[in-house]
Amino acid sequence: MTPAAQWLNSTFAEFDRAILGFYHHLATLADSILSPISIFFDVIGDGALACFVLAAILLLFKKTRKAGIAILLAVGVGALFTNVAIKNLVARPRPYVSDFIEWWQYVGSHVQSEYSFPSGHTTAAMTGMTALCLTLGRKHKWLFPTATLYVLIMGASRNYLMVHYPSDILGGIIIGAIAGTIAYFLAKLIYNQFEKYSDKKACAFILNSSIVNLFNKEQVHK
């Protein structure tokens, strides 16, 4: 075990055990309800699936395209931070490798690849939601509580399934916020370039095309 992983395990030992104990208690009370919900979030968070689907939808519309680009960039930056760098450097074993194997078996969770710190699911959720809120949050105030709830549920599901320590979730939230902010400014920079060269066909298409316009053209031809 690396020094970083040992430090995390010792520094957050009581914090992690207390919260994982709480989720194990929840599992004993409402396993039939909470397990399917946690597995659902496991699926949509795997490979940042939910963020990619959301980005694809936002890219279809002119008014939300910048947000779609920002989310895609955010997921990429977050993956570089998490999966390429930090996970391998810290190399923290999953909770079920040692002390929490019985709790992990109780909820029927499956083996996860790679290391534990930080939570990749939570990082992806936080990167995407940070980029989304920074891009569209001023016009749509409801995005902030909705995005926060999504990130919290994603993190809670990882703890409930005993595949991450709570400190992994905190790490994912912090790294995700940083990556999402970086991606927001990158998307802003890219869009400025599109606007600068708006006379070019490719840039004009990216700036002005919309699925709504395509439908309107089809109706006119009819």
C-alpha positions in Angstrom: 0.0 0.0 0.0 1.3 3.4 -0.9 2.0 6.1 1.7 -0.9 8.2 0.4 -3.3 5.3 0.7 -2.0 4.6 4.3 -2.5 8.2 5.2 -6.1 8.2 3.8 -6.9 5.0 5.7 -5.6 6.3 9.0 -6.7 9.9 8.8 -10.3 9.1 7.8 -10.7 5.8 9.5 -13.4 6.9 12.0 -15.1 9.1 9.5 -15.3 6.4 6.9 -16.3 3.6 9.2 -19.1 5.7 10.8 -20.7 6.6 7.4 -20.3 3.1 5.9 -21.8 1.7 9.1 -24.8 4.1 8.6 -25.3 2.8 5.0 -25.0 -0.8 6.1 -27.7 -0.1 8.7 -29.9 1.4 5.9 -29.3 -1.8 3.9 -30.5 -4.0 6.7 -33.7 -1.8 6.9 -34.5 -1.2 3.2 -32.3 -3.4 1.1 -35.1 -4.3 -1.4 -35.6 -0.5 -2.1 -32.2 1.0 -1.9 -30.1 -1.7 -3.6 -31.9 -1.4 -7.0 -31.6 2.4 -6.8 -27.9 2.2 -6.0 -27.3 -0.2 -8.8 -29.2 2.1 -11.2 -26.8 5.0 -10.3 -23.9 2.6 -10.6 -25.0 1.8 -14.2 -25.6 5.4 -15.4 -22.5 6.7 -13.7 -20.2 4.0 -15.2 -18.1 5.7 -17.8 -19.9 8.9 -17.2 -22.9 7.5 -19.2 -25.4 10.0 -17.8 -23.1 13.0 -18.5 -22.5 11.8 -22.1 -26.3 11.4 -22.7 -27.0 14.8 -21.3 -24.2 16.4 -23.3 -25.5 14.8 -26.5 -29.0 16.2 -25.9 -27.6 19.7 -25.1 -25.5 19.7 -28.3 -28.6 19.4 -30.4 -29.8 22.9 -29.5 -28.2 26.2 -30.2 -28.9 27.8 -26.8 -27.4 24.8 -24.9 -24.6 23.7 -27.2 -21.9 25.5 -25.1 -23.1 23.6 -22.1 -22.9 20.3 -24.0 -19.3 21.1 -25.1 -18.4 22.1 -21.5 -19.8 18.8 -20.1 -17.8 16.7 -22.6 -14.6 18.6 -21.8 -15.4 18.3 -18.1 -15.7 14.5 -18.2 -12.4 14.3 -20.2 -10.5 16.6 -17.8 -11.9 14.7 -14.8 -11.0 11.3 -16.3 -7.4 12.6 -16.8 -7.2 13.7 -13.2 -8.8 10.7 -11.7 -8.3 7.5 -13.8 -5.0 8.5 -15.5 -3.2 10.2 -12.6 -4.6 10.1 -9.1 -6.0 6.6 -8.8 -2.8 5.0 -9.9 -0.6 7.3 -7.8 -2.6 6.8 -4.6 -3.5 3.2 -5.3 -6.0 2.9 -2.4 -7.6 -0.5 -2.2 -11.4 -0.8 -2.3 -13.3 -1.0 1.1 -14.3 -4.6 0.4 -10.7 -5.7 0.1 -10.3 -5.7 3.8 -12.5 -4.6 6.7 -15.9 -4.1 4.9 -16.1 -7.3 2.9 -19.1 -8.7 4.8 -21.1 -5.4 4.3 -20.2 -5.4 0.6 -21.4 -9.0 0.3 -24.6 -8.2 2.1 -25.7 -5.6 -0.5 -24.7 -8.0 -3.4 -22.4 -5.5 -5.0 -19.9 -6.6 -7.7 -16.1 -6.2 -7.9 -15.0 -2.9 -9.3 -12.0 -2.3 -11.5 -9.1 0.0 -10.6 -8.4 1.6 -7.2 -10.7 3.4 -4.7 -9.5 7.0 -4.4 -11.1 9.2 -5.7 -14.5 7.9 -6.8 -14.7 8.0 -10.6 -18.5 8.0 -10.6 -18.6 11.0 -8.2 -15.9 12.8 -10.0 -17.7 12.4 -13.4 -21.0 13.5 -11.8 -19.4 16.6 -10.2 -17.4 17.6 -13.3 -20.5 17.4 -15.5 -22.8 19.2 -13.1 -20.2 21.9 -12.3 -19.8 22.6 -16.0 -23.5 22.6 -16.5 -24.2 25.0 -13.7 -21.5 27.4 -14.6 -22.7 27.5 -18.2 -26.5 27.7 -17.7 -27.0 28.2 -14.0 -27.4 32.0 -14.1 -30.5 31.6 -16.4 -31.8 28.5 -14.7 -31.5 28.7 -11.0 -33.1 25.3 -10.5 -30.1 23.6 -11.9 -28.0 24.2 -8.8 -30.2 22.2 -6.3 -30.9 19.5 -9.0 -27.2 19.1 -9.8 -26.3 19.0 -6.1 -28.9 16.3 -5.4 -27.6 14.2 -8.3 -24.0 14.4 -7.1 -25.0 13.5 -3.5 -27.1 10.6 -4.6 -24.3 9.3 -6.8 -21.8 9.5 -3.9 -24.3 7.9 -1.5 -24.9 5.0 -3.9 -21.1 4.3 -4.1 -21.0 4.2 -0.3 -24.1 2.1 0.0 -22.6 -0.5 -2.4 -19.4 -0.5 -0.3 -17.2 0.1 -3.4 -15.9 3.5 -2.1 -14.9 5.0 1.2 -16.8 8.3 2.1 -13.4 10.1 1.8 -13.2 8.8 -1.8 -16.5 10.7 -2.4 -15.2 13.9 -0.9 -12.1 13.6 -3.1 -14.3 13.1 -6.1 -16.4 16.1 -5.3 -13.3 18.4 -4.9 -11.5 17.1 -8.0 -14.7 17.2 -10.0 -15.4 20.8 -9.1 -11.9 21.7 -10.2 -12.1 19.8 -13.4 -15.6 21.2 -14.2 -14.4 24.7 -13.7 -11.4 24.2 -15.9 -13.6 22.7 -18.6 -16.0 25.6 -18.4 -13.3 28.1 -19.2 -12.0 25.8 -21.9 -15.4 25.7 -23.5 -15.7 29.5 -23.2 -12.4 29.9 -25.0 -13.4 27.5 -27.7 -16.7 29.2 -28.2 -14.9 32.6 -28.5 -12.9 31.1 -31.3 -16.0 29.9 -33.0 -17.5 33.4 -32.8 -14.3 35.0 -34.0 -14.4 32.9 -37.1 -18.2 32.9 -37.5 -17.7 33.6 -41.2 -16.4 30.1 -41.7 -19.0 27.5 -42.6 -18.0 25.0 -39.9 -18.0 27.6 -37.2 -21.3 29.1 -38.4 -22.8 25.6 -38.4 -21.7 25.0 -34.8 -23.0 28.3 -33.6 -26.3 28.5 -35.4 -27.5 25.0 -36.2 -30.3 23.5 -34.2 -32.5 20.4 -34.3 -35.4 22.7 -34.1 -34.4 24.4 -37.3 -34.1 21.1 -39.0 -37.6 20.2 -38.1 -38.9 23.6 -39.3 -37.2 23.1 -42.6 -38.8 19.7 -43.0 -42.2 21.2 -42.3 -41.6 24.0 -44.9 -40.7 21.4 -47.6 -43.8 19.5 -46.8 
